[in-house]
Amino acid sequence: MKIDDYEFEEEKTLSSLAELLEKLVIQIREGENIELPMPSLKEGVITLPLGEPVETGIEVNLRKRFVHLRISLSWIMSQAEEV
């Protein structure tokens, strides 16, 4: 499966957001792959191989009623396989 551009937004409770972030932390610590949910209209997961170094970015946008926090991570894929 080749994915050029993938975006997925979903409203979560604080508890379900914490669970998602905890799963990501465990996967990043293991340092092999991270698995992300597919968009709601598709089944399965997207598996991405991790690599180092990891570039990070944080963007905060304040709106009248909302705060948008975007955390971006990017790395060179450590394995030569197509995602």
Stockholm file with secondary structure:
# STOCKHOLM 1.0

chainA/1-83         MKIDDYEFEEEKTLSSLAELLEKLVIQIREGENIELPMPSLKEGVITLPLGEPVETGIEVNLRKRFVHLRISLSWIMSQAEEV
#=GR chainA/1-83 SS CCCSCCCCCCCCCHHHHHHHHHHHHHHHHHTSEEEEECCTTSCSEEEEECCSSCEEEEEEEECSSCEEEEEEEECCCSSCCCC
#=GC SS_cons        CCCSCCCCCCCCCHHHHHHHHHHHHHHHHHTSEEEEECCTTSCSEEEEECCSSCEEEEEEEECSSCEEEEEEEECCCSSCCCC
//
